[in-house]
Amino acid sequence: MSCCTHCQATDKQFGHAKARRDLRRYHKKGPDKTTKMLLSAIRERGLSSATLLDVGAGVGVLHHELLGQEIVAATHVEPSSAYLGEARAETTRRGNSDRVTFVQGDFVEVAPQVADADLVTLDRVICCYPDYRGLLQAAGSKARRLCALSYPRDRWTVRLAVTIINLFLRLRGSAFRVFVHPSAAVDAAMRDLGFQPCSRETTVVWQALLYERRTD
Ligand SMILES: C[S@@+](CC[C@H](N)C(=O)[O-])C[C@H]1O[C@@H](n2cnc3c(N)ncnc32)[C@H](O)[C@@H]1O
């Protein structure tokens, strides 16, 4: 799938109705499970005055939660214009517009124009992208200290569910697809990029991992 096709399919998949629904759910119930797992792993590292780059940031829950003492500035990268619109509006409501930079696009394409950060996050993002190695390489190279990601566990039950979801997407005429990338290969890619895992939490479907840059 070309970048253009991926961005168009992603923009359609994460449209206005979904973006509004996600923000409403966040207002009502707080962060989703994978975001909570990442937040708790990040908070355990005791960051202070750090910068965040959130790739595939959706409505911006990670920076809405972390901006303060831990994170002082964030970059929000997102191909979906609906997500970007809701995230911008929420950031303004919170009085944080001077601390968040918004960039629209496929991260692999826009990475050269994005600044490095102490912490890079990809919450449920690599499962939306076929070339997870390219995305991890682009994201990992921006992370000065920590890189946090959540993605589906590669178990047969999850693969089966994702096959059914992709069948529905195909029947609806959508070019968007969900991917269950092999955990061992994702971990190997992160290690090749110079990171070591420092925490892993799971649900039945998801895994949330925090990686720290090796200093040796
Ligand atoms: C399931 S949503 C998760 C949104 C948010 N991270 C969260 O957990 O609420 C997946 C997100 O990844 C974004 N995405 C997919 N491919 C991307 C890419 N190549 N670069 C940047 N973002 C991407 C989508 O637009 C979407 O916002």
The ligand as an ORCA input file, in Angstrom:
! r2SCAN-3c Opt
* xyz 0 1
  C      -6.227      2.752     17.051
  S      -5.794      4.418     16.775
  C      -4.995      4.825     18.302
  C      -5.005      6.293     18.607
  C      -4.335      6.668     19.932
  N      -2.926      6.366     19.907
  C      -5.003      5.939     21.064
  O      -4.451      4.949     21.559
  O      -6.113      6.367     21.433
  C      -4.416      4.245     15.669
  C      -3.826      5.577     15.283
  O      -2.623      5.409     14.533
  C      -2.620      6.387     13.511
  N      -1.689      5.942     12.478
  C      -1.795      4.866     11.665
  N      -0.736      4.787     10.831
  C       0.078      5.839     11.135
  C       1.324      6.305     10.608
  N       1.937      5.684      9.603
  N       1.871      7.418     11.158
  C       1.244      8.073     12.182
  N       0.049      7.671     12.712
  C      -0.516      6.568     12.189
  C      -4.065      6.447     13.090
  O      -4.398      7.608     12.374
  C      -4.766      6.409     14.428
  O      -4.871      7.662     15.027
*
